[in-house]
Amino acid sequence: MTAHVVADERLDEDAVPGRLPGGPGRIAFEIDARHNGPLGTRAASAQYVVDGLPLWVDWHIHPVSLAHWPSDSTVVFDRHGITRTPATLSEYLNRGEHEPASPNTLDDHEAMRLALVPIAGKQLARRSPEAARTIEFLGGRADGDHLASLRELLNQFEHLGRSDSFAAGHAYVDLLETLPPRLSR
C-alpha cells in the first residue's frame, strides 16, 4: 500500500487513473478503487511492469485534512508534518463508511483479472492457503497443477490487447517455475 497525500482541493483531480504518481517501470493497468477507502478519500490500484515483471501497487490518496500515518506504517517522505494515529493500516482504512464504488467497464473487470494472476502466483510462492481460492476466483482450476492453471488463465486474457500486462504475467509464471516443486504447487 502506498499513501499519497494531496491538498484537499486537489483530491479528485489527483486521484484518477492517469494521474497516479510515477513509480518504477511503467503502468500497464490502473483502476479507480475508491470503494477501498473511507469517505472523503480516494484509492486506485495499478500494475506496473518493472524489468519485465509485474508489480501491484494499491494507492490510497488522502486529503491533508484527513491524513494520518497508521501505527504500523513506515513513512518514507512527509512534507506536510502529518501525525501518526494509534490505528493500524487495516483499522484506519476500514473505519466508518466507505466511498461508493465507481462504475467500471467489462474491459476494466477483465484487465483486473489479468493483473491479479501474478497475485495468485505470489500466493503460491508464499505457500499461502489463499492461492487456490484466488485461482478459483479468477476462473481457473484450483485443483491439480496450479502453475498450469495460471498459464491457462493468462491465455484467456490475450484477446484484451494488454500486451505489457500479459507478457509480465507470463514472465512471472516462468519465474515461479524455477522454484522447487513444493513451492510452486
N, CA and C atoms as an extended XYZ file, in Angstrom:
555
Properties=species:S:1:pos:R:3:atomname:S:1:resname:S:1:resid:I:1 pbc="F F F"
N         0.858       -1.159        0.000 N   MET     1
C         0.000        0.000        0.000 CA  MET     1
C         0.897        1.213        0.000 C   MET     1
N         0.526        2.183       -0.787 N   THR     2
C         1.252        3.427       -0.850 CA  THR     2
C         0.268        4.560       -0.630 C   THR     2
N         0.610        5.453        0.292 N   ALA     3
C        -0.237        6.610        0.574 CA  ALA     3
C         0.297        7.810       -0.188 C   ALA     3
N        -0.623        8.597       -0.658 N   HIS     4
C        -0.287        9.834       -1.359 CA  HIS     4
C        -1.189       10.903       -0.767 C   HIS     4
N        -0.590       11.916       -0.159 N   VAL     5
C        -1.347       12.985        0.480 CA  VAL     5
C        -1.338       14.191       -0.448 C   VAL     5
N        -2.533       14.737       -0.668 N   VAL     6
C        -2.672       15.868       -1.585 CA  VAL     6
C        -3.438       16.995       -0.897 C   VAL     6
N        -3.342       18.185       -1.466 N   ALA     7
C        -4.137       19.313       -0.979 CA  ALA     7
C        -5.618       18.952       -1.103 C   ALA     7
N        -6.394       19.328       -0.111 N   ASP     8
C        -7.817       18.975       -0.096 CA  ASP     8
C        -8.510       19.300       -1.414 C   ASP     8
N        -8.253       20.479       -1.942 N   GLU     9
C        -8.949       20.921       -3.157 CA  GLU     9
C        -8.498       20.165       -4.412 C   GLU     9
N        -7.428       19.376       -4.318 N   ARG    10
C        -6.924       18.631       -5.485 CA  ARG    10
C        -7.248       17.135       -5.418 C   ARG    10
N        -7.995       16.708       -4.404 N   LEU    11
C        -8.259       15.275       -4.223 CA  LEU    11
C        -8.798       14.616       -5.491 C   LEU    11
N        -9.889       15.115       -6.021 N   ASP    12
C       -10.489       14.468       -7.197 CA  ASP    12
C        -9.627       14.627       -8.443 C   ASP    12
N        -8.893       15.692       -8.526 N   GLU    13
C        -8.021       15.916       -9.678 CA  GLU    13
C        -6.806       14.981       -9.679 C   GLU    13
N        -6.254       14.706       -8.491 N   ASP    14
C        -5.035       13.897       -8.392 CA  ASP    14
C        -5.294       12.412       -8.206 C   ASP    14
N        -6.544       12.019       -7.987 N   ALA    15
C        -6.830       10.626       -7.632 CA  ALA    15
C        -7.525        9.842       -8.731 C   ALA    15
N        -7.339       10.210       -9.962 N   VAL    16
C        -7.974        9.481      -11.058 CA  VAL    16
C        -6.921        8.699      -11.834 C   VAL    16
N        -7.315        7.563      -12.398 N   PRO    17
C        -6.373        6.846      -13.246 CA  PRO    17
C        -5.809        7.790      -14.311 C   PRO    17
N        -4.549        7.645      -14.579 N   GLY    18
C        -3.855        8.530      -15.498 CA  GLY    18
C        -3.133        9.661      -14.780 C   GLY    18
N        -3.439        9.833      -13.494 N   ARG    19
C        -2.811       10.885      -12.701 CA  ARG    19
C        -2.040       10.341      -11.501 C   ARG    19
N        -1.872        9.020      -11.448 N   LEU    20
C        -1.142        8.431      -10.332 CA  LEU    20
C         0.312        8.896      -10.365 C   LEU    20
N         0.923        9.010       -9.194 N   PRO    21
C         2.341        9.391       -9.172 CA  PRO    21
C         3.179        8.389       -9.956 C   PRO    21
N         4.262        8.877      -10.520 N   GLY    22
C         5.176        7.991      -11.235 CA  GLY    22
C         5.813        7.006      -10.270 C   GLY    22
N         6.219        5.922      -10.783 N   GLY    23
C         6.848        4.904       -9.951 CA  GLY    23
C         7.862        4.164      -10.777 C   GLY    23
N         8.243        3.031      -10.279 N   PRO    24
C         9.193        2.235      -11.042 CA  PRO    24
C         8.509        1.666      -12.284 C   PRO    24
N         9.249        1.507      -13.329 N   GLY    25
C         8.689        0.906      -14.538 CA  GLY    25
C         7.611        1.756      -15.165 C   GLY    25
N         6.671        1.096      -15.814 N   ARG    26
C         5.575        1.802      -16.480 CA  ARG    26
C         4.252        1.162      -16.063 C   ARG    26
N         3.211        1.949      -16.065 N   ILE    27
C         1.892        1.448      -15.678 CA  ILE    27
C         1.302        0.641      -16.832 C   ILE    27
N         0.919       -0.596      -16.538 N   ALA    28
C         0.265       -1.461      -17.521 CA  ALA    28
C        -1.247       -1.449      -17.335 C   ALA    28
N        -1.701       -1.162      -16.110 N   PHE    29
C        -3.124       -1.196      -15.799 CA  PHE    29
C        -3.359       -0.358      -14.552 C   PHE    29
N        -4.434        0.413      -14.557 N   GLU    30
C        -4.834        1.152      -13.363 CA  GLU    30
C        -6.344        1.266      -13.339 C   GLU    30
N        -6.880        1.311      -12.121 N   ILE    31
C        -8.331        1.341      -11.968 CA  ILE    31
C        -8.701        2.141      -10.728 C   ILE    31
N        -9.812        2.834      -10.799 N   ASP    32
C       -10.352        3.570       -9.665 CA  ASP    32
C       -10.849        2.533       -8.652 C   ASP    32
N       -10.329        2.607       -7.438 N   ALA    33
C       -10.715        1.650       -6.392 CA  ALA    33
C       -11.181        2.386       -5.138 C   ALA    33
N       -11.857        3.504       -5.333 N   ARG    34
C       -12.248        4.368       -4.211 CA  ARG    34
C       -13.057        3.646       -3.138 C   ARG    34
N       -13.743        2.569       -3.503 N   HIS    35
C       -14.523        1.812       -2.525 CA  HIS    35
C       -13.632        1.160       -1.462 C   HIS    35
N       -12.323        1.156       -1.673 N   ASN    36
C       -11.386        0.580       -0.700 CA  ASN    36
C       -10.919        1.586        0.348 C   ASN    36
N       -11.500        2.776        0.349 N   GLY    37
C       -11.074        3.786        1.317 CA  GLY    37
C       -12.251        4.439        2.018 C   GLY    37
N       -11.977        5.054        3.150 N   PRO    38
C       -13.034        5.739        3.907 CA  PRO    38
C       -13.594        6.947        3.143 C   PRO    38
N       -14.786        7.375        3.539 N   LEU    39
C       -15.390        8.559        2.937 CA  LEU    39
C       -14.409        9.721        2.970 C   LEU    39
N       -14.382       10.466        1.884 N   GLY    40
C       -13.522       11.639        1.808 CA  GLY    40
C       -12.124       11.343        1.307 C   GLY    40
N       -11.834       10.071        1.013 N   THR    41
C       -10.524        9.690        0.484 CA  THR    41
C       -10.736        9.026       -0.874 C   THR    41
N        -9.663        8.718       -1.540 N   ARG    42
C        -9.738        8.016       -2.816 CA  ARG    42
C        -8.733        6.874       -2.795 C   ARG    42
N        -8.911        5.923       -3.694 N   ALA    43
C        -7.968        4.816       -3.836 CA  ALA    43
C        -7.912        4.433       -5.306 C   ALA    43
N        -6.771        3.949       -5.705 N   ALA    44
C        -6.578        3.450       -7.061 CA  ALA    44
C        -5.618        2.281       -6.969 C   ALA    44
N        -5.753        1.339       -7.864 N   SER    45
C        -4.843        0.203       -7.926 CA  SER    45
C        -4.183        0.219       -9.289 C   SER    45
N        -2.907       -0.163       -9.307 N   ALA    46
C        -2.161       -0.135      -10.566 CA  ALA    46
C        -1.195       -1.307      -10.628 C   ALA    46
N        -1.023       -1.806      -11.855 N   GLN    47
C         0.007       -2.798      -12.105 CA  GLN    47
C         1.088       -2.096      -12.928 C   GLN    47
N         2.287       -2.086      -12.377 N   TYR    48
C         3.450       -1.553      -13.077 CA  TYR    48
C         4.223       -2.737      -13.645 C   TYR    48
N         4.970       -2.514      -14.706 N   VAL    49
C         5.883       -3.521      -15.227 CA  VAL    49
C         7.283       -2.977      -15.021 C   VAL    49
N         8.061       -3.704      -14.219 N   VAL    50
C         9.422       -3.315      -13.874 CA  VAL    50
C        10.357       -4.427      -14.335 C   VAL    50
N        11.251       -4.112      -15.231 N   ASP    51
C        12.184       -5.103      -15.779 CA  ASP    51
C        11.452       -6.355      -16.272 C   ASP    51
N        10.282       -6.148      -16.863 N   GLY    52
C         9.526       -7.244      -17.453 CA  GLY    52
C         8.645       -8.018      -16.484 C   GLY    52
N         8.690       -7.664      -15.200 N   LEU    53
C         7.887       -8.368      -14.201 CA  LEU    53
C         6.821       -7.441      -13.616 C   LEU    53
N         5.692       -8.003      -13.160 N   PRO    54
C         4.600       -7.178      -12.637 CA  PRO    54
C         4.832       -6.751      -11.191 C   PRO    54
N         4.398       -5.540      -10.886 N   LEU    55
C         4.405       -5.010       -9.520 CA  LEU    55
C         3.051       -4.368       -9.291 C   LEU    55
N         2.310       -4.857       -8.296 N   TRP    56
C         0.985       -4.340       -7.975 CA  TRP    56
C         1.116       -3.302       -6.874 C   TRP    56
N         0.488       -2.138       -7.051 N   VAL    57
C         0.521       -1.081       -6.043 CA  VAL    57
C        -0.900       -0.607       -5.789 C   VAL    57
N        -1.292       -0.615       -4.519 N   ASP    58
C        -2.567       -0.025       -4.104 CA  ASP    58
C        -2.248        1.368       -3.586 C   ASP    58
N        -2.772        2.369       -4.264 N   TRP    59
C        -2.568        3.764       -3.879 CA  TRP    59
C        -3.762        4.225       -3.046 C   TRP    59
N        -3.488        4.849       -1.921 N   HIS    60
C        -4.533        5.475       -1.108 CA  HIS    60
C        -4.227        6.957       -1.095 C   HIS    60
N        -5.145        7.740       -1.653 N   ILE    61
C        -4.963        9.170       -1.794 CA  ILE    61
C        -5.853        9.854       -0.765 C   ILE    61
N        -5.214       10.604        0.115 N   HIS    62
C        -5.942       11.262        1.199 CA  HIS    62
C        -5.697       12.763        1.154 C   HIS    62
N        -6.743       13.546        1.418 N   PRO    63
C        -6.527       14.987        1.535 CA  PRO    63
C        -5.778       15.263        2.845 C   PRO    63
N        -5.001       16.323        2.879 N   VAL    64
C        -4.217       16.666        4.065 CA  VAL    64
C        -5.098       16.702        5.310 C   VAL    64
N        -6.318       17.217        5.180 N   SER    65
C        -7.201       17.378        6.349 CA  SER    65
C        -7.610       16.043        6.980 C   SER    65
N        -7.534       14.949        6.246 N   LEU    66
C        -7.925       13.636        6.778 CA  LEU    66
C        -6.747       12.683        6.936 C   LEU    66
N        -5.566       13.135        6.637 N   ALA    67
C        -4.411       12.235        6.607 CA  ALA    67
C        -3.804       12.018        7.987 C   ALA    67
N        -3.489       10.755        8.270 N   HIS    68
C        -2.759       10.325        9.467 CA  HIS    68
C        -1.904        9.137        9.055 C   HIS    68
N        -0.745        8.997        9.659 N   TRP    69
C         0.084        7.822        9.365 CA  TRP    69
C        -0.325        6.702       10.308 C   TRP    69
N        -0.731        5.552        9.777 N   PRO    70
C        -1.101        4.417       10.631 CA  PRO    70
C         0.085        3.968       11.487 C   PRO    70
N        -0.219        3.377       12.621 N   SER    71
C         0.824        2.985       13.584 CA  SER    71
C         1.787        1.950       13.027 C   SER    71
N         1.335        1.131       12.080 N   ASP    72
C         2.206        0.088       11.538 CA  ASP    72
C         2.796        0.471       10.174 C   ASP    72
N         2.804        1.763        9.855 N   SER    73
C         3.349        2.194        8.569 CA  SER    73
C         4.780        2.704        8.727 C   SER    73
N         5.484        2.715        7.620 N   THR    74
C         6.813        3.308        7.552 CA  THR    74
C         6.706        4.533        6.664 C   THR    74
N         7.007        5.680        7.220 N   VAL    75
C         6.928        6.922        6.462 CA  VAL    75
C         8.260        7.140        5.764 C   VAL    75
N         8.219        7.249        4.451 N   VAL    76
C         9.436        7.454        3.671 CA  VAL    76
C         9.671        8.943        3.438 C   VAL    76
N         8.620        9.685        3.177 N   PHE    77
C         8.745       11.105        2.890 CA  PHE    77
C         7.461       11.796        3.320 C   PHE    77
N         7.570       12.856        4.107 N   ASP    78
C         6.398       13.586        4.585 CA  ASP    78
C         6.705       15.074        4.552 C   ASP    78
N         6.133       15.787        3.600 N   ARG    79
C         6.371       17.230        3.520 CA  ARG    79
C         5.290       18.027        4.245 C   ARG    79
N         4.286       17.348        4.817 N   HIS    80
C         3.174       18.038        5.461 CA  HIS    80
C         3.211       17.982        6.989 C   HIS    80
N         4.061       17.139        7.590 N   GLY    81
C         4.088       17.007        9.047 CA  GLY    81
C         2.852       16.324        9.586 C   GLY    81
N         2.445       15.252        8.958 N   ILE    82
C         1.216       14.536        9.316 CA  ILE    82
C         1.447       13.728       10.591 C   ILE    82
N         0.442       13.701       11.453 N   THR    83
C         0.543       12.986       12.719 CA  THR    83
C         0.286       11.500       12.528 C   THR    83
N         0.754       10.707       13.483 N   ARG    84
C         0.551        9.265       13.485 CA  ARG    84
C        -0.714        8.964       14.281 C   ARG    84
N        -1.454        7.963       13.835 N   THR    85
C        -2.648        7.520       14.551 CA  THR    85
C        -2.326        6.206       15.259 C   THR    85
N        -2.983        5.911       16.372 N   PRO    86
C        -2.751        4.613       17.021 CA  PRO    86
C        -3.346        3.445       16.242 C   PRO    86
N        -4.184        3.728       15.253 N   ALA    87
C        -4.814        2.670       14.462 CA  ALA    87
C        -3.806        2.056       13.486 C   ALA    87
N        -3.965        0.750       13.250 N   THR    88
C        -3.156        0.075       12.221 CA  THR    88
C        -3.696        0.488       10.850 C   THR    88
N        -2.985        0.137        9.809 N   LEU    89
C        -3.445        0.462        8.457 CA  LEU    89
C        -4.823       -0.123        8.192 C   LEU    89
N        -5.012       -1.393        8.528 N   SER    90
C        -6.296       -2.039        8.304 CA  SER    90
C        -7.407       -1.315        9.062 C   SER    90
N        -7.154       -0.989       10.322 N   GLU    91
C        -8.159       -0.276       11.118 CA  GLU    91
C        -8.444        1.111       10.525 C   GLU    91
N        -7.396        1.781       10.109 N   TYR    92
C        -7.519        3.132        9.566 CA  TYR    92
C        -8.333        3.142        8.272 C   TYR    92
N        -8.063        2.195        7.374 N   LEU    93
C        -8.769        2.159        6.100 CA  LEU    93
C       -10.195        1.633        6.217 C   LEU    93
N       -10.469        0.841        7.234 N   ASN    94
C       -11.787        0.233        7.374 CA  ASN    94
C       -12.707        0.970        8.337 C   ASN    94
N       -12.293        2.135        8.782 N   ARG    95
C       -13.124        2.889        9.719 CA  ARG    95
C       -14.306        3.535        8.995 C   ARG    95
N       -15.427        3.587        9.659 N   GLY    96
C       -16.587        4.310        9.137 CA  GLY    96
C       -17.071        3.845        7.778 C   GLY    96
N       -17.786        4.745        7.136 N   GLU    97
C       -18.340        4.452        5.815 CA  GLU    97
C       -17.263        4.585        4.748 C   GLU    97
N       -17.481        3.878        3.641 N   HIS    98
C       -16.548        3.925        2.518 CA  HIS    98
C       -17.169        4.680        1.353 C   HIS    98
N       -16.302        5.105        0.471 N   GLU    99
C       -16.751        5.740       -0.764 CA  GLU    99
C       -17.520        4.696       -1.582 C   GLU    99
N       -18.543        5.122       -2.316 N   PRO   100
C       -19.221        4.167       -3.197 CA  PRO   100
C       -18.295        3.768       -4.342 C   PRO   100
N       -18.478        2.558       -4.834 N   ALA   101
C       -17.653        2.061       -5.944 CA  ALA   101
C       -17.946        2.866       -7.197 C   ALA   101
N       -16.912        3.108       -7.954 N   SER   102
C       -17.111        3.778       -9.245 CA  SER   102
C       -17.453        2.715      -10.275 C   SER   102
N       -18.239        3.069      -11.273 N   PRO   103
C       -18.585        2.069      -12.286 CA  PRO   103
C       -17.360        1.739      -13.142 C   PRO   103
N       -17.132        0.459      -13.337 N   ASN   104
C       -16.032        0.014      -14.182 CA  ASN   104
C       -16.615       -0.753      -15.364 C   ASN   104
N       -15.913       -0.714      -16.467 N   THR   105
C       -16.364       -1.396      -17.672 CA  THR   105
C       -16.016       -2.880      -17.599 C   THR   105
N       -16.583       -3.660      -18.508 N   LEU   106
C       -16.245       -5.076      -18.601 CA  LEU   106
C       -14.761       -5.232      -18.914 C   LEU   106
N       -14.220       -4.360      -19.777 N   ASP   107
C       -12.789       -4.397      -20.090 CA  ASP   107
C       -11.965       -4.160      -18.828 C   ASP   107
N       -12.378       -3.207      -17.978 N   ASP   108
C       -11.679       -2.962      -16.713 CA  ASP   108
C       -11.697       -4.212      -15.838 C   ASP   108
N       -12.859       -4.849      -15.778 N   HIS   109
C       -13.006       -6.052      -14.953 CA  HIS   109
C       -12.079       -7.168      -15.455 C   HIS   109
N       -12.062       -7.385      -16.754 N   GLU   110
C       -11.209       -8.429      -17.325 CA  GLU   110
C        -9.724       -8.083      -17.169 C   GLU   110
N        -9.370       -6.813      -17.355 N   ALA   111
C        -7.977       -6.391      -17.186 CA  ALA   111
C        -7.547       -6.560      -15.731 C   ALA   111
N        -8.451       -6.321      -14.817 N   MET   112
C        -8.158       -6.518      -13.390 CA  MET   112
C        -7.884       -7.989      -13.122 C   MET   112
N        -8.675       -8.873      -13.681 N   ARG   113
C        -8.447      -10.314      -13.506 CA  ARG   113
C        -7.084      -10.710      -14.058 C   ARG   113
N        -6.722      -10.195      -15.233 N   LEU   114
C        -5.408      -10.464      -15.808 CA  LEU   114
C        -4.297       -9.973      -14.876 C   LEU   114
N        -4.445       -8.762      -14.357 N   ALA   115
C        -3.424       -8.188      -13.477 CA  ALA   115
C        -3.307       -8.940      -12.151 C   ALA   115
N        -4.379       -9.631      -11.753 N   LEU   116
C        -4.357      -10.363      -10.479 CA  LEU   116
C        -3.769      -11.771      -10.597 C   LEU   116
N        -3.558      -12.274      -11.808 N   VAL   117
C        -2.962      -13.607      -11.956 CA  VAL   117
C        -1.599      -13.675      -11.251 C   VAL   117
N        -0.707      -12.680      -11.398 N   PRO   118
C         0.553      -12.746      -10.655 CA  PRO   118
C         0.369      -12.693       -9.129 C   PRO   118
N        -0.727      -12.092       -8.669 N   ILE   119
C        -1.003      -12.090       -7.217 CA  ILE   119
C        -1.239      -13.526       -6.754 C   ILE   119
N        -1.985      -14.291       -7.531 N   ALA   120
C        -2.183      -15.712       -7.205 CA  ALA   120
C        -0.845      -16.444       -7.236 C   ALA   120
N         0.012      -16.087       -8.189 N   GLY   121
C         1.349      -16.686       -8.244 CA  GLY   121
C         2.178      -16.348       -7.015 C   GLY   121
N         2.075      -15.118       -6.550 N   LYS   122
C         2.790      -14.721       -5.333 CA  LYS   122
C         2.292      -15.536       -4.145 C   LYS   122
N         0.986      -15.763       -4.088 N   GLN   123
C         0.434      -16.572       -3.010 CA  GLN   123
C         0.977      -17.997       -3.072 C   GLN   123
N         1.126      -18.542       -4.282 N   LEU   124
C         1.713      -19.881       -4.425 CA  LEU   124
C         3.136      -19.895       -3.881 C   LEU   124
N         3.933      -18.905       -4.279 N   ALA   125
C         5.333      -18.846       -3.841 CA  ALA   125
C         5.433      -18.723       -2.331 C   ALA   125
N         4.471      -18.061       -1.710 N   ARG   126
C         4.474      -17.881       -0.249 CA  ARG   126
C         3.778      -19.028        0.481 C   ARG   126
N         3.327      -20.015       -0.274 N   ARG   127
C         2.609      -21.165        0.289 CA  ARG   127
C         1.336      -20.746        1.022 C   ARG   127
N         0.712      -19.720        0.542 N   SER   128
C        -0.499      -19.210        1.173 CA  SER   128
C        -1.675      -20.131        0.884 C   SER   128
N        -2.489      -20.405        1.892 N   PRO   129
C        -3.695      -21.202        1.656 CA  PRO   129
C        -4.699      -20.449        0.777 C   PRO   129
N        -4.502      -19.149        0.582 N   GLU   130
C        -5.390      -18.348       -0.261 CA  GLU   130
C        -5.166      -18.592       -1.753 C   GLU   130
N        -4.029      -19.176       -2.141 N   ALA   131
C        -3.682      -19.320       -3.552 CA  ALA   131
C        -4.769      -20.054       -4.336 C   ALA   131
N        -5.203      -21.192       -3.858 N   ALA   132
C        -6.217      -21.965       -4.581 CA  ALA   132
C        -7.513      -21.174       -4.703 C   ALA   132
N        -7.910      -20.481       -3.646 N   ARG   133
C        -9.142      -19.678       -3.693 CA  ARG   133
C        -9.013      -18.529       -4.692 C   ARG   133
N        -7.831      -17.903       -4.735 N   THR   134
C        -7.636      -16.805       -5.683 CA  THR   134
C        -7.680      -17.321       -7.113 C   THR   134
N        -7.034      -18.443       -7.363 N   ILE   135
C        -7.061      -19.038       -8.706 CA  ILE   135
C        -8.503      -19.341       -9.105 C   ILE   135
N        -9.260      -19.917       -8.198 N   GLU   136
C       -10.665      -20.226       -8.476 CA  GLU   136
C       -11.471      -18.942       -8.698 C   GLU   136
N       -11.229      -17.913       -7.884 N   PHE   137
C       -11.904      -16.625       -8.025 CA  PHE   137
C       -11.655      -16.029       -9.419 C   PHE   137
N       -10.437      -16.207       -9.927 N   LEU   138
C       -10.074      -15.670      -11.239 CA  LEU   138
C       -10.626      -16.510      -12.394 C   LEU   138
N       -11.224      -17.662      -12.058 N   GLY   139
C       -11.825      -18.507      -13.086 CA  GLY   139
C       -10.997      -19.714      -13.465 C   GLY   139
N        -9.940      -19.977      -12.708 N   GLY   140
C        -9.074      -21.117      -13.006 CA  GLY   140
C        -9.421      -22.348      -12.194 C   GLY   140
N        -8.711      -23.416      -12.496 N   ARG   141
C        -8.888      -24.676      -11.760 CA  ARG   141
C        -8.039      -24.609      -10.491 C   ARG   141
N        -8.657      -24.836       -9.356 N   ALA   142
C        -7.957      -24.752       -8.073 CA  ALA   142
C        -7.319      -26.074       -7.673 C   ALA   142
N        -7.655      -27.144       -8.397 N   ASP   143
C        -7.067      -28.445       -8.081 CA  ASP   143
C        -6.002      -28.766       -9.131 C   ASP   143
N        -5.106      -29.637       -8.810 N   GLY   144
C        -4.094      -30.036       -9.789 CA  GLY   144
C        -2.911      -29.084       -9.846 C   GLY   144
N        -2.376      -28.896      -11.029 N   ASP   145
C        -1.177      -28.109      -11.255 CA  ASP   145
C        -1.537      -26.613      -11.278 C   ASP   145
N        -1.210      -25.925      -10.210 N   HIS   146
C        -1.567      -24.509      -10.102 CA  HIS   146
C        -0.868      -23.647      -11.147 C   HIS   146
N         0.384      -23.954      -11.445 N   LEU   147
C         1.093      -23.155      -12.452 CA  LEU   147
C         0.457      -23.318      -13.830 C   LEU   147
N         0.065      -24.530      -14.159 N   ALA   148
C        -0.622      -24.755      -15.439 CA  ALA   148
C        -1.941      -23.985      -15.456 C   ALA   148
N        -2.622      -23.958      -14.327 N   SER   149
C        -3.877      -23.216      -14.238 CA  SER   149
C        -3.638      -21.720      -14.437 C   SER   149
N        -2.544      -21.198      -13.865 N   LEU   150
C        -2.229      -19.781      -14.057 CA  LEU   150
C        -1.933      -19.477      -15.525 C   LEU   150
N        -1.204      -20.371      -16.192 N   ARG   151
C        -0.925      -20.174      -17.627 CA  ARG   151
C        -2.220      -20.183      -18.446 C   ARG   151
N        -3.116      -21.117      -18.123 N   GLU   152
C        -4.404      -21.169      -18.821 CA  GLU   152
C        -5.177      -19.873      -18.612 C   GLU   152
N        -5.169      -19.374      -17.372 N   LEU   153
C        -5.848      -18.109      -17.095 CA  LEU   153
C        -5.251      -16.975      -17.915 C   LEU   153
N        -3.925      -16.873      -17.894 N   LEU   154
C        -3.272      -15.808      -18.664 CA  LEU   154
C        -3.673      -15.865      -20.131 C   LEU   154
N        -3.679      -17.059      -20.702 N   ASN   155
C        -4.005      -17.196      -22.122 CA  ASN   155
C        -5.444      -16.800      -22.435 C   ASN   155
N        -6.334      -16.899      -21.451 N   GLN   156
C        -7.718      -16.463      -21.644 CA  GLN   156
C        -7.822      -14.952      -21.837 C   GLN   156
N        -6.801      -14.226      -21.384 N   PHE   157
C        -6.849      -12.765      -21.425 CA  PHE   157
C        -6.046      -12.164      -22.573 C   PHE   157
N        -5.472      -12.986      -23.426 N   GLU   158
C        -4.653      -12.468      -24.517 CA  GLU   158
C        -5.456      -11.534      -25.437 C   GLU   158
N        -6.731      -11.834      -25.611 N   HIS   159
C        -7.585      -11.037      -26.504 CA  HIS   159
C        -7.774       -9.590      -26.029 C   HIS   159
N        -7.441       -9.286      -24.781 N   LEU   160
C        -7.640       -7.936      -24.270 CA  LEU   160
C        -6.694       -6.915      -24.900 C   LEU   160
N        -5.614       -7.405      -25.490 N   GLY   161
C        -4.665       -6.491      -26.116 CA  GLY   161
C        -3.799       -5.735      -25.127 C   GLY   161
N        -3.719       -6.201      -23.904 N   ARG   162
C        -2.878       -5.570      -22.883 CA  ARG   162
C        -1.548       -6.320      -22.837 C   ARG   162
N        -0.752       -6.090      -23.867 N   SER   163
C         0.458       -6.882      -24.069 CA  SER   163
C         1.463       -6.747      -22.928 C   SER   163
N         1.594       -5.559      -22.324 N   ASP   164
C         2.541       -5.398      -21.216 CA  ASP   164
C         2.152       -6.263      -20.023 C   ASP   164
N         0.888       -6.200      -19.650 N   SER   165
C         0.403       -6.973      -18.509 CA  SER   165
C         0.455       -8.473      -18.817 C   SER   165
N         0.074       -8.844      -20.012 N   PHE   166
C         0.075      -10.238      -20.449 CA  PHE   166
C         1.501      -10.808      -20.408 C   PHE   166
N         2.460      -10.093      -20.999 N   ALA   167
C         3.854      -10.560      -21.026 CA  ALA   167
C         4.447      -10.610      -19.617 C   ALA   167
N         4.135       -9.618      -18.782 N   ALA   168
C         4.656       -9.609      -17.412 CA  ALA   168
C         4.093      -10.783      -16.609 C   ALA   168
N         2.813      -11.101      -16.812 N   GLY   169
C         2.212      -12.251      -16.137 CA  GLY   169
C         2.901      -13.545      -16.524 C   GLY   169
N         3.160      -13.719      -17.817 N   HIS   170
C         3.859      -14.925      -18.266 CA  HIS   170
C         5.288      -14.965      -17.735 C   HIS   170
N         5.971      -13.835      -17.712 N   ALA   171
C         7.342      -13.798      -17.184 CA  ALA   171
C         7.352      -14.188      -15.706 C   ALA   171
N         6.325      -13.768      -14.978 N   TYR   172
C         6.253      -14.107      -13.555 CA  TYR   172
C         6.000      -15.602      -13.355 C   TYR   172
N         5.094      -16.165      -14.145 N   VAL   173
C         4.839      -17.606      -14.033 CA  VAL   173
C         6.088      -18.391      -14.441 C   VAL   173
N         6.806      -17.915      -15.459 N   ASP   174
C         8.078      -18.552      -15.832 CA  ASP   174
C         9.043      -18.549      -14.654 C   ASP   174
N         9.093      -17.443      -13.945 N   LEU   175
C         9.964      -17.338      -12.771 CA  LEU   175
C         9.521      -18.321      -11.685 C   LEU   175
N         8.231      -18.437      -11.487 N   LEU   176
C         7.715      -19.374      -10.483 CA  LEU   176
C         8.102      -20.811      -10.810 C   LEU   176
N         8.183      -21.134      -12.099 N   GLU   177
C         8.548      -22.495      -12.498 CA  GLU   177
C         9.974      -22.849      -12.104 C   GLU   177
N        10.800      -21.869      -11.803 N   THR   178
C        12.180      -22.137      -11.391 CA  THR   178
C        12.273      -22.474       -9.906 C   THR   178
N        11.167      -22.302       -9.167 N   LEU   179
C        11.157      -22.626       -7.742 CA  LEU   179
C        11.124      -24.135       -7.549 C   LEU   179
N        11.607      -24.603       -6.401 N   PRO   180
C        11.457      -26.040       -6.120 CA  PRO   180
C         9.982      -26.436       -6.209 C   PRO   180
N         9.683      -27.642       -6.703 N   PRO   181
C         8.299      -28.050       -6.935 CA  PRO   181
C         7.370      -27.857       -5.749 C   PRO   181
N         7.821      -28.107       -4.559 N   ARG   182
C         6.900      -27.990       -3.420 CA  ARG   182
C         6.474      -26.557       -3.170 C   ARG   182
N         7.233      -25.551       -3.681 N   LEU   183
C         6.839      -24.165       -3.517 CA  LEU   183
C         5.859      -23.700       -4.587 C   LEU   183
N         5.889      -24.326       -5.728 N   SER   184
C         5.066      -23.831       -6.825 CA  SER   184
C         3.769      -24.614       -7.022 C   SER   184
N         3.500      -25.585       -6.226 N   ARG   185
C         2.286      -26.385       -6.394 CA  ARG   185
C         1.284      -26.063       -5.320 C   ARG   185
